[in-house]
Amino acid sequence: MSSASSGSKRGAQKRDAWMIATGLAAGLLIWFALANSEQVDIHFWVVSAKAPLIVVIVVSALLGALILTLWRRSRRHPHSS
């Protein structure tokens, strides 16, 4: 087996592990959100509101995913000075 094919095999295994971990995290997030559907008070600086906890959890997860995506993209393509 050549080193190129063993490298691509490791890359595929890493991608598969990442997909499994992401799927498990998404499943746990969905279960947690559905188990916590009551109304909660949200305080953000000077604004306050009531919202279902499931909305707060999903919005927080989406913002976290966006931040992770932007962070990974910036590490992959560093700015040249």
Legacy VTK file of the C-alpha trace (Angstrom):
# vtk DataFile Version 3.0
C-alpha trace
ASCII
DATASET POLYDATA
POINTS 81 float
0.000 0.000 0.000
1.432 3.382 -0.942
1.692 6.277 1.483
-0.766 8.293 -0.620
-3.496 5.680 -0.278
-2.853 5.217 3.452
-3.083 9.008 3.878
-6.408 9.150 2.060
-7.664 6.230 4.152
-6.748 8.102 7.344
-8.473 11.207 6.000
-11.633 9.193 5.274
-11.550 7.662 8.767
-11.106 11.103 10.324
-14.019 12.462 8.251
-16.205 9.483 9.252
-15.367 9.977 12.939
-16.180 13.696 12.611
-19.523 12.895 10.965
-20.423 10.359 13.683
-19.489 12.815 16.449
-21.484 15.584 14.757
-24.495 13.282 14.365
-24.351 12.271 18.030
-24.031 15.895 19.144
-26.979 16.898 16.936
-29.076 14.022 18.308
-28.297 15.002 21.895
-29.058 18.642 21.134
-32.434 17.744 19.615
-33.324 15.487 22.562
-32.247 18.172 25.055
-34.195 20.898 23.246
-37.385 18.820 23.052
-37.104 17.895 26.740
-36.900 21.602 27.688
-39.796 23.341 25.989
-41.067 25.611 28.789
-41.042 29.422 28.545
-38.005 31.205 29.952
-37.063 34.839 30.537
-34.244 36.084 28.332
-32.216 39.124 29.400
-29.836 40.601 26.841
-28.354 43.877 28.019
-31.364 46.236 28.135
-33.841 43.987 26.291
-35.902 41.313 28.020
-38.296 38.793 26.499
-39.971 35.444 27.055
-39.353 32.563 24.661
-39.575 28.779 24.664
-36.324 27.275 25.922
-36.166 25.152 22.754
-35.785 28.375 20.699
-32.996 29.611 22.968
-31.176 26.259 22.673
-31.527 26.043 18.877
-30.461 29.666 18.310
-27.470 29.167 20.623
-26.482 25.985 18.769
-26.767 27.715 15.381
-24.660 30.654 16.568
-22.067 28.219 17.932
-21.982 26.345 14.615
-21.579 29.641 12.728
-18.715 30.734 14.976
-17.000 27.329 14.604
-17.391 27.438 10.815
-15.959 30.954 10.581
-13.091 30.047 12.923
-12.201 26.893 10.966
-12.389 28.797 7.675
-10.094 31.546 8.987
-7.546 28.964 10.167
-7.650 27.191 6.813
-7.095 30.411 4.828
-4.941 32.738 6.955
-4.793 36.361 5.886
-1.513 37.369 4.305
0.011 40.590 5.612
LINES 1 82
81 0 1 2 3 4 5 6 7 8 9 10 11 12 13 14 15 16 17 18 19 20 21 22 23 24 25 26 27 28 29 30 31 32 33 34 35 36 37 38 39 40 41 42 43 44 45 46 47 48 49 50 51 52 53 54 55 56 57 58 59 60 61 62 63 64 65 66 67 68 69 70 71 72 73 74 75 76 77 78 79 80
